[in-house]
Amino acid sequence: MLVCHCKRVHCRVIRDCVREGALDADSVGARCGAGTGCGGCKPMVQKLVEREASAVSAPPPSNDVAA
C-alpha cells in the first residue's frame, strides 16, 4: 500500500526502515522521506512504525509440547 503519496513511499519500505532501526515517524522520514512532504501521512507512518516494532520485538511462538 502506498502510504506517502508525496514521496511515493510504500508500506514495505517503512517496515524495512523499522527493521533497520527507525524508532518513530521522524526517523523513518530521515531514512526514506515518508511524512516529509505535506505531512498528511505522518500519523499512518507512526502507526506502521508501532505495529512493526511490536511485531519485530514479539517472541516467536513456542513449538514446545508439554510432556
Helices and strands as residue ranges (DSSP letters): E 2-4, E 9-10, H 11-19, H 25-32, H 42-57
